[in-house]
Amino acid sequence: MDTIAMILSVIGCLNWGLVGIFRFDLVAWLFGGQGSLISRIVYTIVGLAGLWCISFLFRRHALVEGE
């Protein structure tokens, strides 16, 4: 689960980088625009993966304290 969440977060980071630098939304381009159902599903899954990755910060801290 952690690996999948990280991969999806990287995809989201790359997409936002493209939006910021080139004003090009790769997800929207691939799946028929920002408003299409598939694009919205992809955005939601990537967003949830990013939220999951927040837990990495706390788990790392807990591992350091436990040693």
CHARMM internal coordinates of N, CA and C (Angstrom, degrees):
IC EDIT
DIST 1 N 1 CA 1.4522
DIST 1 CA 1 C 1.5286
ANGL 1 N 1 CA 1 C 110.75
DIST 1 C 2 N 1.3279
ANGL 1 CA 1 C 2 N 116.88
DIHE 1 N 1 CA 1 C 2 N -42.34
DIST 2 N 2 CA 1.4632
ANGL 1 C 2 N 2 CA 120.38
DIHE 1 CA 1 C 2 N 2 CA -179.67
DIST 2 CA 2 C 1.5301
ANGL 2 N 2 CA 2 C 111.28
DIHE 1 C 2 N 2 CA 2 C -61.50
DIST 2 C 3 N 1.3153
ANGL 2 CA 2 C 3 N 116.91
DIHE 2 N 2 CA 2 C 3 N -42.03
DIST 3 N 3 CA 1.4648
ANGL 2 C 3 N 3 CA 120.69
DIHE 2 CA 2 C 3 N 3 CA -178.11
DIST 3 CA 3 C 1.5227
ANGL 3 N 3 CA 3 C 110.69
DIHE 2 C 3 N 3 CA 3 C -66.05
DIST 3 C 4 N 1.3209
ANGL 3 CA 3 C 4 N 116.41
DIHE 3 N 3 CA 3 C 4 N -43.45
DIST 4 N 4 CA 1.4655
ANGL 3 C 4 N 4 CA 119.97
DIHE 3 CA 3 C 4 N 4 CA 178.73
DIST 4 CA 4 C 1.5225
ANGL 4 N 4 CA 4 C 110.53
DIHE 3 C 4 N 4 CA 4 C -62.85
DIST 4 C 5 N 1.3209
ANGL 4 CA 4 C 5 N 116.88
DIHE 4 N 4 CA 4 C 5 N -43.36
DIST 5 N 5 CA 1.4631
ANGL 4 C 5 N 5 CA 121.13
DIHE 4 CA 4 C 5 N 5 CA 178.62
DIST 5 CA 5 C 1.5248
ANGL 5 N 5 CA 5 C 110.79
DIHE 4 C 5 N 5 CA 5 C -61.59
DIST 5 C 6 N 1.3202
ANGL 5 CA 5 C 6 N 116.92
DIHE 5 N 5 CA 5 C 6 N -40.41
DIST 6 N 6 CA 1.4670
ANGL 5 C 6 N 6 CA 119.97
DIHE 5 CA 5 C 6 N 6 CA 179.45
DIST 6 CA 6 C 1.5250
ANGL 6 N 6 CA 6 C 111.11
DIHE 5 C 6 N 6 CA 6 C -66.62
DIST 6 C 7 N 1.3217
ANGL 6 CA 6 C 7 N 117.34
DIHE 6 N 6 CA 6 C 7 N -42.60
DIST 7 N 7 CA 1.4720
ANGL 6 C 7 N 7 CA 120.99
DIHE 6 CA 6 C 7 N 7 CA 178.85
DIST 7 CA 7 C 1.5295
ANGL 7 N 7 CA 7 C 110.21
DIHE 6 C 7 N 7 CA 7 C -61.63
DIST 7 C 8 N 1.3318
ANGL 7 CA 7 C 8 N 116.69
DIHE 7 N 7 CA 7 C 8 N -45.15
DIST 8 N 8 CA 1.4625
ANGL 7 C 8 N 8 CA 119.85
DIHE 7 CA 7 C 8 N 8 CA 179.14
DIST 8 CA 8 C 1.5248
ANGL 8 N 8 CA 8 C 111.33
DIHE 7 C 8 N 8 CA 8 C -64.91
DIST 8 C 9 N 1.3056
ANGL 8 CA 8 C 9 N 117.39
DIHE 8 N 8 CA 8 C 9 N -36.45
DIST 9 N 9 CA 1.4708
ANGL 8 C 9 N 9 CA 120.46
DIHE 8 CA 8 C 9 N 9 CA 177.43
DIST 9 CA 9 C 1.5253
ANGL 9 N 9 CA 9 C 111.21
DIHE 8 C 9 N 9 CA 9 C -65.71
DIST 9 C 10 N 1.3048
ANGL 9 CA 9 C 10 N 117.02
DIHE 9 N 9 CA 9 C 10 N -39.04
DIST 10 N 10 CA 1.4679
ANGL 9 C 10 N 10 CA 120.65
DIHE 9 CA 9 C 10 N 10 CA 177.28
DIST 10 CA 10 C 1.5243
ANGL 10 N 10 CA 10 C 109.73
DIHE 9 C 10 N 10 CA 10 C -65.30
DIST 10 C 11 N 1.3224
ANGL 10 CA 10 C 11 N 117.56
DIHE 10 N 10 CA 10 C 11 N -41.11
DIST 11 N 11 CA 1.4671
ANGL 10 C 11 N 11 CA 120.36
DIHE 10 CA 10 C 11 N 11 CA 176.53
DIST 11 CA 11 C 1.5255
ANGL 11 N 11 CA 11 C 109.98
DIHE 10 C 11 N 11 CA 11 C -59.43
DIST 11 C 12 N 1.3272
ANGL 11 CA 11 C 12 N 116.30
DIHE 11 N 11 CA 11 C 12 N -43.61
DIST 12 N 12 CA 1.4627
ANGL 11 C 12 N 12 CA 120.22
DIHE 11 CA 11 C 12 N 12 CA 177.18
DIST 12 CA 12 C 1.5205
ANGL 12 N 12 CA 12 C 112.27
DIHE 11 C 12 N 12 CA 12 C -62.30
DIST 12 C 13 N 1.3189
ANGL 12 CA 12 C 13 N 116.72
DIHE 12 N 12 CA 12 C 13 N -41.16
DIST 13 N 13 CA 1.4684
ANGL 12 C 13 N 13 CA 120.86
DIHE 12 CA 12 C 13 N 13 CA 178.17
DIST 13 CA 13 C 1.5220
ANGL 13 N 13 CA 13 C 111.22
DIHE 12 C 13 N 13 CA 13 C -62.65
DIST 13 C 14 N 1.3243
ANGL 13 CA 13 C 14 N 116.38
DIHE 13 N 13 CA 13 C 14 N -43.30
DIST 14 N 14 CA 1.4640
ANGL 13 C 14 N 14 CA 119.90
DIHE 13 CA 13 C 14 N 14 CA 178.90
DIST 14 CA 14 C 1.5261
ANGL 14 N 14 CA 14 C 110.67
DIHE 13 C 14 N 14 CA 14 C -64.45
DIST 14 C 15 N 1.3233
ANGL 14 CA 14 C 15 N 116.80
DIHE 14 N 14 CA 14 C 15 N -41.37
DIST 15 N 15 CA 1.4599
ANGL 14 C 15 N 15 CA 119.80
DIHE 14 CA 14 C 15 N 15 CA 178.95
DIST 15 CA 15 C 1.5244
ANGL 15 N 15 CA 15 C 111.24
DIHE 14 C 15 N 15 CA 15 C -62.62
DIST 15 C 16 N 1.3507
ANGL 15 CA 15 C 16 N 116.79
DIHE 15 N 15 CA 15 C 16 N -45.16
DIST 16 N 16 CA 1.4696
ANGL 15 C 16 N 16 CA 119.77
DIHE 15 CA 15 C 16 N 16 CA 179.05
DIST 16 CA 16 C 1.5269
ANGL 16 N 16 CA 16 C 111.63
DIHE 15 C 16 N 16 CA 16 C -66.50
DIST 16 C 17 N 1.3147
ANGL 16 CA 16 C 17 N 116.76
DIHE 16 N 16 CA 16 C 17 N -33.28
DIST 17 N 17 CA 1.4692
ANGL 16 C 17 N 17 CA 119.53
DIHE 16 CA 16 C 17 N 17 CA 174.88
DIST 17 CA 17 C 1.5147
ANGL 17 N 17 CA 17 C 111.41
DIHE 16 C 17 N 17 CA 17 C -62.78
DIST 17 C 18 N 1.3226
ANGL 17 CA 17 C 18 N 115.89
DIHE 17 N 17 CA 17 C 18 N -43.44
DIST 18 N 18 CA 1.4727
ANGL 17 C 18 N 18 CA 120.10
DIHE 17 CA 17 C 18 N 18 CA 177.47
DIST 18 CA 18 C 1.5254
ANGL 18 N 18 CA 18 C 111.19
DIHE 17 C 18 N 18 CA 18 C -63.55
DIST 18 C 19 N 1.3306
ANGL 18 CA 18 C 19 N 116.59
DIHE 18 N 18 CA 18 C 19 N -40.00
DIST 19 N 19 CA 1.4639
ANGL 18 C 19 N 19 CA 120.40
DIHE 18 CA 18 C 19 N 19 CA 178.26
DIST 19 CA 19 C 1.5277
ANGL 19 N 19 CA 19 C 109.98
DIHE 18 C 19 N 19 CA 19 C -63.85
DIST 19 C 20 N 1.3125
ANGL 19 CA 19 C 20 N 116.53
DIHE 19 N 19 CA 19 C 20 N -44.86
DIST 20 N 20 CA 1.4685
ANGL 19 C 20 N 20 CA 120.54
DIHE 19 CA 19 C 20 N 20 CA -177.16
DIST 20 CA 20 C 1.5116
ANGL 20 N 20 CA 20 C 113.77
DIHE 19 C 20 N 20 CA 20 C -68.63
DIST 20 C 21 N 1.3161
ANGL 20 CA 20 C 21 N 116.72
DIHE 20 N 20 CA 20 C 21 N -39.88
DIST 21 N 21 CA 1.4658
ANGL 20 C 21 N 21 CA 119.87
DIHE 20 CA 20 C 21 N 21 CA -175.17
DIST 21 CA 21 C 1.5249
ANGL 21 N 21 CA 21 C 112.32
DIHE 20 C 21 N 21 CA 21 C -87.76
DIST 21 C 22 N 1.3450
ANGL 21 CA 21 C 22 N 116.25
DIHE 21 N 21 CA 21 C 22 N -44.54
DIST 22 N 22 CA 1.4631
ANGL 21 C 22 N 22 CA 120.13
DIHE 21 CA 21 C 22 N 22 CA -172.08
DIST 22 CA 22 C 1.5301
ANGL 22 N 22 CA 22 C 114.31
DIHE 21 C 22 N 22 CA 22 C -114.37
DIST 22 C 23 N 1.3400
ANGL 22 CA 22 C 23 N 117.56
DIHE 22 N 22 CA 22 C 23 N -0.18
DIST 23 N 23 CA 1.4579
ANGL 22 C 23 N 23 CA 122.04
DIHE 22 CA 22 C 23 N 23 CA -175.38
DIST 23 CA 23 C 1.5342
ANGL 23 N 23 CA 23 C 110.99
DIHE 22 C 23 N 23 CA 23 C 55.24
DIST 23 C 24 N 1.3206
ANGL 23 CA 23 C 24 N 115.27
DIHE 23 N 23 CA 23 C 24 N 41.32
DIST 24 N 24 CA 1.4562
ANGL 23 C 24 N 24 CA 122.17
DIHE 23 CA 23 C 24 N 24 CA -178.86
DIST 24 CA 24 C 1.5232
ANGL 24 N 24 CA 24 C 109.03
DIHE 23 C 24 N 24 CA 24 C -125.40
DIST 24 C 25 N 1.3178
ANGL 24 CA 24 C 25 N 116.13
DIHE 24 N 24 CA 24 C 25 N 117.11
DIST 25 N 25 CA 1.4613
ANGL 24 C 25 N 25 CA 121.99
DIHE 24 CA 24 C 25 N 25 CA -179.73
DIST 25 CA 25 C 1.5257
ANGL 25 N 25 CA 25 C 107.84
DIHE 24 C 25 N 25 CA 25 C -97.62
DIST 25 C 26 N 1.3197
ANGL 25 CA 25 C 26 N 116.48
DIHE 25 N 25 CA 25 C 26 N 102.30
DIST 26 N 26 CA 1.4615
ANGL 25 C 26 N 26 CA 122.22
DIHE 25 CA 25 C 26 N 26 CA -175.90
DIST 26 CA 26 C 1.5257
ANGL 26 N 26 CA 26 C 111.72
DIHE 25 C 26 N 26 CA 26 C -63.18
DIST 26 C 27 N 1.3236
ANGL 26 CA 26 C 27 N 117.18
DIHE 26 N 26 CA 26 C 27 N -41.39
DIST 27 N 27 CA 1.4653
ANGL 26 C 27 N 27 CA 120.28
DIHE 26 CA 26 C 27 N 27 CA -179.92
DIST 27 CA 27 C 1.5239
ANGL 27 N 27 CA 27 C 110.16
DIHE 26 C 27 N 27 CA 27 C -61.90
DIST 27 C 28 N 1.3141
ANGL 27 CA 27 C 28 N 117.04
DIHE 27 N 27 CA 27 C 28 N -47.00
DIST 28 N 28 CA 1.4618
ANGL 27 C 28 N 28 CA 120.69
DIHE 27 CA 27 C 28 N 28 CA 178.99
DIST 28 CA 28 C 1.5259
ANGL 28 N 28 CA 28 C 110.73
DIHE 27 C 28 N 28 CA 28 C -62.62
DIST 28 C 29 N 1.3057
ANGL 28 CA 28 C 29 N 116.64
DIHE 28 N 28 CA 28 C 29 N -40.39
DIST 29 N 29 CA 1.4637
ANGL 28 C 29 N 29 CA 120.92
DIHE 28 CA 28 C 29 N 29 CA -179.80
DIST 29 CA 29 C 1.5320
ANGL 29 N 29 CA 29 C 110.86
DIHE 28 C 29 N 29 CA 29 C -64.28
DIST 29 C 30 N 1.3275
ANGL 29 CA 29 C 30 N 116.65
DIHE 29 N 29 CA 29 C 30 N -42.20
DIST 30 N 30 CA 1.4676
ANGL 29 C 30 N 30 CA 120.50
DIHE 29 CA 29 C 30 N 30 CA -178.09
DIST 30 CA 30 C 1.5246
ANGL 30 N 30 CA 30 C 112.75
DIHE 29 C 30 N 30 CA 30 C -71.51
DIST 30 C 31 N 1.3382
ANGL 30 CA 30 C 31 N 117.03
DIHE 30 N 30 CA 30 C 31 N -33.86
DIST 31 N 31 CA 1.4565
ANGL 30 C 31 N 31 CA 120.00
DIHE 30 CA 30 C 31 N 31 CA -169.94
DIST 31 CA 31 C 1.5233
ANGL 31 N 31 CA 31 C 114.62
DIHE 30 C 31 N 31 CA 31 C -115.85
DIST 31 C 32 N 1.3151
ANGL 31 CA 31 C 32 N 118.43
DIHE 31 N 31 CA 31 C 32 N 18.49
DIST 32 N 32 CA 1.4610
ANGL 31 C 32 N 32 CA 120.62
DIHE 31 CA 31 C 32 N 32 CA 170.06
DIST 32 CA 32 C 1.5067
ANGL 32 N 32 CA 32 C 117.10
DIHE 31 C 32 N 32 CA 32 C 91.50
DIST 32 C 33 N 1.3036
ANGL 32 CA 32 C 33 N 118.43
DIHE 32 N 32 CA 32 C 33 N 30.37
DIST 33 N 33 CA 1.4596
ANGL 32 C 33 N 33 CA 121.55
DIHE 32 CA 32 C 33 N 33 CA 176.69
DIST 33 CA 33 C 1.5159
ANGL 33 N 33 CA 33 C 112.40
DIHE 32 C 33 N 33 CA 33 C 102.12
DIST 33 C 34 N 1.3363
ANGL 33 CA 33 C 34 N 114.34
DIHE 33 N 33 CA 33 C 34 N 161.00
DIST 34 N 34 CA 1.4660
ANGL 33 C 34 N 34 CA 120.23
DIHE 33 CA 33 C 34 N 34 CA -176.86
DIST 34 CA 34 C 1.5138
ANGL 34 N 34 CA 34 C 112.64
DIHE 33 C 34 N 34 CA 34 C -65.54
DIST 34 C 35 N 1.3034
ANGL 34 CA 34 C 35 N 118.00
DIHE 34 N 34 CA 34 C 35 N -28.44
DIST 35 N 35 CA 1.4532
ANGL 34 C 35 N 35 CA 121.24
DIHE 34 CA 34 C 35 N 35 CA -176.17
DIST 35 CA 35 C 1.5183
ANGL 35 N 35 CA 35 C 114.73
DIHE 34 C 35 N 35 CA 35 C -88.39
DIST 35 C 36 N 1.3234
ANGL 35 CA 35 C 36 N 117.47
DIHE 35 N 35 CA 35 C 36 N -6.85
DIST 36 N 36 CA 1.4601
ANGL 35 C 36 N 36 CA 118.50
DIHE 35 CA 35 C 36 N 36 CA -178.32
DIST 36 CA 36 C 1.5234
ANGL 36 N 36 CA 36 C 110.23
DIHE 35 C 36 N 36 CA 36 C -68.93
DIST 36 C 37 N 1.3134
ANGL 36 CA 36 C 37 N 115.59
DIHE 36 N 36 CA 36 C 37 N 152.08
DIST 37 N 37 CA 1.4522
ANGL 36 C 37 N 37 CA 121.17
DIHE 36 CA 36 C 37 N 37 CA -177.00
DIST 37 CA 37 C 1.5272
ANGL 37 N 37 CA 37 C 111.62
DIHE 36 C 37 N 37 CA 37 C -60.41
DIST 37 C 38 N 1.3215
ANGL 37 CA 37 C 38 N 117.44
DIHE 37 N 37 CA 37 C 38 N -42.11
DIST 38 N 38 CA 1.4659
ANGL 37 C 38 N 38 CA 120.42
DIHE 37 CA 37 C 38 N 38 CA -178.59
DIST 38 CA 38 C 1.5188
ANGL 38 N 38 CA 38 C 110.55
DIHE 37 C 38 N 38 CA 38 C -65.46
DIST 38 C 39 N 1.3230
ANGL 38 CA 38 C 39 N 118.14
DIHE 38 N 38 CA 38 C 39 N -42.31
DIST 39 N 39 CA 1.4705
ANGL 38 C 39 N 39 CA 120.89
DIHE 38 CA 38 C 39 N 39 CA 177.78
DIST 39 CA 39 C 1.5189
ANGL 39 N 39 CA 39 C 110.98
DIHE 38 C 39 N 39 CA 39 C -61.63
DIST 39 C 40 N 1.3103
ANGL 39 CA 39 C 40 N 116.74
DIHE 39 N 39 CA 39 C 40 N -42.62
DIST 40 N 40 CA 1.4690
ANGL 39 C 40 N 40 CA 120.30
DIHE 39 CA 39 C 40 N 40 CA 179.90
DIST 40 CA 40 C 1.5218
ANGL 40 N 40 CA 40 C 111.06
DIHE 39 C 40 N 40 CA 40 C -64.61
DIST 40 C 41 N 1.3276
ANGL 40 CA 40 C 41 N 116.80
DIHE 40 N 40 CA 40 C 41 N -36.86
DIST 41 N 41 CA 1.4685
ANGL 40 C 41 N 41 CA 120.30
DIHE 40 CA 40 C 41 N 41 CA 177.12
DIST 41 CA 41 C 1.5260
ANGL 41 N 41 CA 41 C 109.79
DIHE 40 C 41 N 41 CA 41 C -65.57
DIST 41 C 42 N 1.3372
ANGL 41 CA 41 C 42 N 116.90
DIHE 41 N 41 CA 41 C 42 N -43.85
DIST 42 N 42 CA 1.4691
ANGL 41 C 42 N 42 CA 120.65
DIHE 41 CA 41 C 42 N 42 CA 179.28
DIST 42 CA 42 C 1.5244
ANGL 42 N 42 CA 42 C 110.19
DIHE 41 C 42 N 42 CA 42 C -62.41
DIST 42 C 43 N 1.3383
ANGL 42 CA 42 C 43 N 117.16
DIHE 42 N 42 CA 42 C 43 N -45.94
DIST 43 N 43 CA 1.4691
ANGL 42 C 43 N 43 CA 120.25
DIHE 42 CA 42 C 43 N 43 CA 178.25
DIST 43 CA 43 C 1.5346
ANGL 43 N 43 CA 43 C 111.04
DIHE 42 C 43 N 43 CA 43 C -58.79
DIST 43 C 44 N 1.3334
ANGL 43 CA 43 C 44 N 117.07
DIHE 43 N 43 CA 43 C 44 N -41.33
DIST 44 N 44 CA 1.4606
ANGL 43 C 44 N 44 CA 121.25
DIHE 43 CA 43 C 44 N 44 CA -179.43
DIST 44 CA 44 C 1.5239
ANGL 44 N 44 CA 44 C 111.51
DIHE 43 C 44 N 44 CA 44 C -65.88
DIST 44 C 45 N 1.3268
ANGL 44 CA 44 C 45 N 116.75
DIHE 44 N 44 CA 44 C 45 N -44.05
DIST 45 N 45 CA 1.4659
ANGL 44 C 45 N 45 CA 120.59
DIHE 44 CA 44 C 45 N 45 CA 179.70
DIST 45 CA 45 C 1.5247
ANGL 45 N 45 CA 45 C 110.79
DIHE 44 C 45 N 45 CA 45 C -64.35
DIST 45 C 46 N 1.3256
ANGL 45 CA 45 C 46 N 116.92
DIHE 45 N 45 CA 45 C 46 N -42.26
DIST 46 N 46 CA 1.4681
ANGL 45 C 46 N 46 CA 120.53
DIHE 45 CA 45 C 46 N 46 CA 178.65
DIST 46 CA 46 C 1.5305
ANGL 46 N 46 CA 46 C 110.00
DIHE 45 C 46 N 46 CA 46 C -65.21
DIST 46 C 47 N 1.3251
ANGL 46 CA 46 C 47 N 117.21
DIHE 46 N 46 CA 46 C 47 N -39.87
DIST 47 N 47 CA 1.4600
ANGL 46 C 47 N 47 CA 120.51
DIHE 46 CA 46 C 47 N 47 CA 177.66
DIST 47 CA 47 C 1.5208
ANGL 47 N 47 CA 47 C 112.53
DIHE 46 C 47 N 47 CA 47 C -63.55
DIST 47 C 48 N 1.3233
ANGL 47 CA 47 C 48 N 116.85
DIHE 47 N 47 CA 47 C 48 N -42.23
DIST 48 N 48 CA 1.4589
ANGL 47 C 48 N 48 CA 120.68
DIHE 47 CA 47 C 48 N 48 CA 177.26
DIST 48 CA 48 C 1.5265
ANGL 48 N 48 CA 48 C 111.36
DIHE 47 C 48 N 48 CA 48 C -65.12
DIST 48 C 49 N 1.3232
ANGL 48 CA 48 C 49 N 116.40
DIHE 48 N 48 CA 48 C 49 N -37.14
DIST 49 N 49 CA 1.4664
ANGL 48 C 49 N 49 CA 120.11
DIHE 48 CA 48 C 49 N 49 CA 176.97
DIST 49 CA 49 C 1.5250
ANGL 49 N 49 CA 49 C 110.29
DIHE 48 C 49 N 49 CA 49 C -63.80
DIST 49 C 50 N 1.3279
ANGL 49 CA 49 C 50 N 116.73
DIHE 49 N 49 CA 49 C 50 N -39.83
DIST 50 N 50 CA 1.4642
ANGL 49 C 50 N 50 CA 119.91
DIHE 49 CA 49 C 50 N 50 CA 177.28
DIST 50 CA 50 C 1.5194
ANGL 50 N 50 CA 50 C 111.82
DIHE 49 C 50 N 50 CA 50 C -62.60
DIST 50 C 51 N 1.3313
ANGL 50 CA 50 C 51 N 116.27
DIHE 50 N 50 CA 50 C 51 N -40.41
DIST 51 N 51 CA 1.4635
ANGL 50 C 51 N 51 CA 119.66
DIHE 50 CA 50 C 51 N 51 CA 176.92
DIST 51 CA 51 C 1.5237
ANGL 51 N 51 CA 51 C 110.80
DIHE 50 C 51 N 51 CA 51 C -64.02
DIST 51 C 52 N 1.3131
ANGL 51 CA 51 C 52 N 117.14
DIHE 51 N 51 CA 51 C 52 N -39.75
DIST 52 N 52 CA 1.4693
ANGL 51 C 52 N 52 CA 121.26
DIHE 51 CA 51 C 52 N 52 CA 177.52
DIST 52 CA 52 C 1.5278
ANGL 52 N 52 CA 52 C 109.95
DIHE 51 C 52 N 52 CA 52 C -60.80
DIST 52 C 53 N 1.3352
ANGL 52 CA 52 C 53 N 116.59
DIHE 52 N 52 CA 52 C 53 N -39.30
DIST 53 N 53 CA 1.4679
ANGL 52 C 53 N 53 CA 120.67
DIHE 52 CA 52 C 53 N 53 CA -177.76
DIST 53 CA 53 C 1.5279
ANGL 53 N 53 CA 53 C 112.30
DIHE 52 C 53 N 53 CA 53 C -66.85
DIST 53 C 54 N 1.3180
ANGL 53 CA 53 C 54 N 117.32
DIHE 53 N 53 CA 53 C 54 N -21.94
DIST 54 N 54 CA 1.4623
ANGL 53 C 54 N 54 CA 119.78
DIHE 53 CA 53 C 54 N 54 CA 175.36
DIST 54 CA 54 C 1.5262
ANGL 54 N 54 CA 54 C 110.08
DIHE 53 C 54 N 54 CA 54 C -59.55
DIST 54 C 55 N 1.3209
ANGL 54 CA 54 C 55 N 116.37
DIHE 54 N 54 CA 54 C 55 N -33.01
DIST 55 N 55 CA 1.4732
ANGL 54 C 55 N 55 CA 119.64
DIHE 54 CA 54 C 55 N 55 CA -179.55
DIST 55 CA 55 C 1.5302
ANGL 55 N 55 CA 55 C 111.63
DIHE 54 C 55 N 55 CA 55 C -64.19
DIST 55 C 56 N 1.3256
ANGL 55 CA 55 C 56 N 118.12
DIHE 55 N 55 CA 55 C 56 N -21.05
DIST 56 N 56 CA 1.4734
ANGL 55 C 56 N 56 CA 120.66
DIHE 55 CA 55 C 56 N 56 CA 177.36
DIST 56 CA 56 C 1.5229
ANGL 56 N 56 CA 56 C 110.70
DIHE 55 C 56 N 56 CA 56 C -59.02
DIST 56 C 57 N 1.3138
ANGL 56 CA 56 C 57 N 116.67
DIHE 56 N 56 CA 56 C 57 N -36.79
DIST 57 N 57 CA 1.4594
ANGL 56 C 57 N 57 CA 120.69
DIHE 56 CA 56 C 57 N 57 CA -178.57
DIST 57 CA 57 C 1.5207
ANGL 57 N 57 CA 57 C 111.31
DIHE 56 C 57 N 57 CA 57 C -62.53
DIST 57 C 58 N 1.3230
ANGL 57 CA 57 C 58 N 116.15
DIHE 57 N 57 CA 57 C 58 N -42.05
DIST 58 N 58 CA 1.4548
ANGL 57 C 58 N 58 CA 120.47
DIHE 57 CA 57 C 58 N 58 CA -177.18
DIST 58 CA 58 C 1.5255
ANGL 58 N 58 CA 58 C 111.90
DIHE 57 C 58 N 58 CA 58 C -78.13
DIST 58 C 59 N 1.3298
ANGL 58 CA 58 C 59 N 116.96
DIHE 58 N 58 CA 58 C 59 N -35.54
DIST 59 N 59 CA 1.4571
ANGL 58 C 59 N 59 CA 119.41
DIHE 58 CA 58 C 59 N 59 CA 178.84
DIST 59 CA 59 C 1.5141
ANGL 59 N 59 CA 59 C 110.74
DIHE 58 C 59 N 59 CA 59 C -68.31
DIST 59 C 60 N 1.3022
ANGL 59 CA 59 C 60 N 117.99
DIHE 59 N 59 CA 59 C 60 N -38.42
DIST 60 N 60 CA 1.4588
ANGL 59 C 60 N 60 CA 121.11
DIHE 59 CA 59 C 60 N 60 CA 178.44
DIST 60 CA 60 C 1.5187
ANGL 60 N 60 CA 60 C 110.01
DIHE 59 C 60 N 60 CA 60 C -62.85
DIST 60 C 61 N 1.3166
ANGL 60 CA 60 C 61 N 116.21
DIHE 60 N 60 CA 60 C 61 N -43.08
DIST 61 N 61 CA 1.4655
ANGL 60 C 61 N 61 CA 121.61
DIHE 60 CA 60 C 61 N 61 CA 179.48
DIST 61 CA 61 C 1.5318
ANGL 61 N 61 CA 61 C 109.91
DIHE 60 C 61 N 61 CA 61 C -63.80
DIST 61 C 62 N 1.3202
ANGL 61 CA 61 C 62 N 117.40
DIHE 61 N 61 CA 61 C 62 N -40.61
DIST 62 N 62 CA 1.4527
ANGL 61 C 62 N 62 CA 120.93
DIHE 61 CA 61 C 62 N 62 CA -179.99
DIST 62 CA 62 C 1.5169
ANGL 62 N 62 CA 62 C 110.95
DIHE 61 C 62 N 62 CA 62 C -66.52
DIST 62 C 63 N 1.3350
ANGL 62 CA 62 C 63 N 117.79
DIHE 62 N 62 CA 62 C 63 N -36.37
DIST 63 N 63 CA 1.4590
ANGL 62 C 63 N 63 CA 121.22
DIHE 62 CA 62 C 63 N 63 CA 179.08
DIST 63 CA 63 C 1.5277
ANGL 63 N 63 CA 63 C 110.91
DIHE 62 C 63 N 63 CA 63 C -66.59
DIST 63 C 64 N 1.3203
ANGL 63 CA 63 C 64 N 117.11
DIHE 63 N 63 CA 63 C 64 N -38.80
DIST 64 N 64 CA 1.4665
ANGL 63 C 64 N 64 CA 121.13
DIHE 63 CA 63 C 64 N 64 CA -179.95
DIST 64 CA 64 C 1.5280
ANGL 64 N 64 CA 64 C 109.59
DIHE 63 C 64 N 64 CA 64 C -66.45
DIST 64 C 65 N 1.3255
ANGL 64 CA 64 C 65 N 117.61
DIHE 64 N 64 CA 64 C 65 N -41.95
DIST 65 N 65 CA 1.4564
ANGL 64 C 65 N 65 CA 121.22
DIHE 64 CA 64 C 65 N 65 CA 179.87
DIST 65 CA 65 C 1.5171
ANGL 65 N 65 CA 65 C 112.32
DIHE 64 C 65 N 65 CA 65 C -67.75
DIST 65 C 66 N 1.3402
ANGL 65 CA 65 C 66 N 117.00
DIHE 65 N 65 CA 65 C 66 N -31.32
DIST 66 N 66 CA 1.4424
ANGL 65 C 66 N 66 CA 120.83
DIHE 65 CA 65 C 66 N 66 CA -176.82
DIST 66 CA 66 C 1.5190
ANGL 66 N 66 CA 66 C 114.23
DIHE 65 C 66 N 66 CA 66 C -76.84
DIST 66 C 67 N 1.3031
ANGL 66 CA 66 C 67 N 117.77
DIHE 66 N 66 CA 66 C 67 N -14.74
DIST 67 N 67 CA 1.4648
ANGL 66 C 67 N 67 CA 120.38
DIHE 66 CA 66 C 67 N 67 CA -177.52
DIST 67 CA 67 C 1.4927
ANGL 67 N 67 CA 67 C 113.69
DIHE 66 C 67 N 67 CA 67 C -80.69
END
COOR INIT
IC SEED 1 N 1 CA 1 C
IC BUILD
